[in-house]
Amino acid sequence: MQESELQLLSTKKVLITGARGFVGRHLLKVLDRFSVDYKFIVHERTAGKGHERMIERDSVISEHFDCIIHLAGMAHIQSSNNQSAYEKFYEANVAYAKEMFDKAQEANISRYIYISTIGVYGVYSSQEMITEEHELHPAVAYAKSKLEGERLIKELCLENNIDFVILRPSLVYGEGAPGNLQRLQRICSKKLPLPFGLANEKRTMVSVNNLVSAILRCLHHSAAKNKIFNVADDIGVSTREVCNYYRSQSGKKCYLIPVPKLVTKVLLSLFGQRMLYNQVFGPLSISNKKIKDELQWVPPDRPSDFFLR
């Protein structure tokens, strides 16, 4: 990080939600390394390491913050009732974002950074490069609630003369990544053959370090005001390469069987898993050109730094 950026960050006091999540933990490490002034929300004050950085939700209004980074949210729940599932996503990804806007506004914030998802595009496989201008068609409850959160925060910020920045990261990877990558890692840790020998299409993800870097750039850069950005690596990585990495990390031999894609597609479709096929075998290219051009942001990590080392 350049000295000029460090100086700009040193002038900011930052409020963070979702600090105990995967991205939040990585973000806090970087903020500590660069001595950035911040506090993070806890639901109940607890003693222990980092106690001076914790703040309860109801105490936010008694302090001053320049910016809030809203990482908090819900990505995965187990529910057989679609309406019930959406209500839970709404509470976590929309209502809580609104609550924190109200509190942060009283704390005089000037910028609200809302972390969304590329899921708002509803695209899980495409030959087309996905830019910020792509149509918004979220396909699952999580992405639908994130898009609703985006729209609400944008509206509230514009009404109250507060800057907004909306970031749409692609699938985030790194040590300790949760969700689908965690499940894939568990599968790869077992001594079982996997039908991913032909899963060679590149899919654009984003290193957690790159996402943290982009968030920090948005904290202070004037050109980020009232903008929406995709956040992604420069290049993609295939499911086969990811499996090779996880197998090598677990010490297992990598048995990836070259099952014909059509066979796999038919089998998964019979079990109602067409989306899973697209996520594993289909190409997906996410453009990061806008954030690179407008904020002069350069991703510090490459997929080869993690998966291909």
Phi, psi and omega in degrees: 000136182288154181300323181297322179289321177299321179294320178294318179296327182292345180269355185258142169248123194243139173252134185234133170252156179070028185291341181269001177278181183302305180292320181301318180297319178292321179298315181298323178299319180289318178299320177295319182298324183258011175056042176279139180281118181209162168222154179233147184287134168233151181278332175220129180293130179231151179281163175132186183301135179080014184305323184291345180269348184277146175213138178281154183306316185286351180266353183300320186293345181273359182237175176246133176227146177276327188209147171245135173253109185264093178266340186298146178169175179240129181251328186222131171219156176259114180206137178268352182253110185300318180294317178298320179297315181296323179299322178291319176297319180299315181300318184280322190256346180240302184298319181291324176298321178293317179301315181289331174297313181301315181290318181292327177298319177294337177270012172068034177296153176246350181213135178241117178257116183252122180269113182255222183200151174290351176300343179295340177280342179069022183249124180246350175198131182195143173281343182277142174287126183270115177252178179293346180271357181295149179300148181260112180220067180301135188259341183235162186301320180302308182294323178298318180291325177295320178295320177295322176296318177305309185295322180294312181296319177301314181297314182296318181294316180295323179292332187247015177057043177243136178292143170240151170224125179247123179250132178245087180285147169284186182304125187267128179240165180152176180299125179085015180298136181269192171068222185298323179292323177295319178295318179295321179297320179295318178298318183288342180280350179267149182276071181229144174289144181238143186275043186247019183297336180251014179276070188257359180289139181281136177233128183281120174245193176215131175296141178300328177293323177293319179297315178299318178301317180294320178300315181297321178297321181288342179298324190235343188285127182296329182286352178279349184304123175057041182240158174241130182228137162287147174233118185207161172293166178289327182227163181263176178220146184271160176300323179299317179295322178296315179297318178302318180295310182296323178295318181294325179292329181273353180082010180266151172288146186265100178261092179251110185277132180280066178290131179307137184300322182298319178299313180297319181298316180296315181297314180293324179295324179297331179262014178070028184243041180299320180298323179298320178301314180298321181290333183266316189254343186272154176282153176206116181244118180253126181279133172247017186297321185297310182292327178292317182287314188278331181248005182052041182268134176238120180300124181287335182253154170241153177305328180295337178292338184245298188281331188251015182283000000 
